[in-house]
Amino acid sequence: MTVVDIFYTLDLIGTGVFAASGAIAAGRKGLDLFGAAVIALVTAIGGGTLRDLLLGRHPLFWIADPAYLYAILLATALTILWTRFWRPPTGALLVADALGLALFTLLGTNAAEAFTSSPVALVLMGTLTGSAGGATRDVLCNEVPLILQSGRLYATAAVAGASGYLALRHFGVAASHAAYAGMTLVAAIRFAALVLDLRLPVYKIDKGA
């Protein structure tokens, strides 16, 4: 399997994982089946769509390749079927979101390399790809987006993973190996934040100041 095939397969997997997180979020809000499909869709393609628009990449990835839409529909249907018979664990949404964040951050960074060589722009594109879909999901479900929750290591994990990927590529590490390392770093930071309640220092100004 070539590097292109590996990234494509991971992209479809990430799309399915994020779609599943959207379906779970919709189910917890009691939305109907159409609503669940909509939330799953925007969660799965939101970040990549924003990346493509900012980079001027046309047609959008999910228009050019309908396989992404099929992956979303399949993941949504399987998630709805699963949750009708088994109640998802309390942390299922957070786990799915963390895995989707890890996959999409690195895939977004890699995709942006065809358009820019700026490390800052690449990290930004990777972070947007990984976090924008989940943020849209949370807003539509009337929740505070995970990326904006006080002190949470969310965007920080994406920035670290994308930066690690670029650092490894700079030293000649193969793209696939660097991407796996970056994904592992994103997931490790995110899971550590969830399990150990790791947080960034909070910036706060007293109202009377």
C-alpha positions, 0 to 999 in steps of 0.5 A: 500500500502506497503512502497515498493509499494509507492517508486516504484510508485513514481519512475515511476512517477519521471521517467515520469516527467523527460522524459517529461522534456527531451521531452520539451527540445528536442522540443525547440531545434527542434529535430525530434521524434526519437531525442525527444525520445532519449533525454527523455530516457537519461534524465529519466534513466541517473541518476539511471543508473550512481547510479547503475553502481557505486553501482555495482547493476546489472542488471540495474533497467530499464533492470530488470523492463521494466515498466520504459521504458514503462513509458518513452515512454508514458510520451514522447508521451503524452508530444509531443501530448500536445505540438502540441496543447498547447504551454507549459508555459515558465517555464514548463521545469524548473518545471518538472525538479525541480519535477524530481530532488526532486523525484529522489534524495530521491529515489536514496538515499533510493535505495542506503541504501541497499548497503552502510550506509555511510551518505556521500555516500548516499547523493552523490548517491541521488544527482547523481540520481537526477541531472545526467539525467538532466545534460546529457539532457542539454549537448545533447541539447547544454545548460549549465547544470542547475547543473553548472549554476553560483550560482544556488541552484540545487545540493544544493537542492538535498544535503539538501533533501537527508541530511534531509531524513537521519536525519529524518531516524536517529531519527526513522521517517518512510522511507516513511514519511522521503522521503516525507519530503525530496522531499518537501525540495528539491522542496521548495528550487529549486522553491524558487531559481527560483521564488526569484532568490536565489543563492549561493555566486560565487567563482571567481578569477580575471584573472590578479591575 
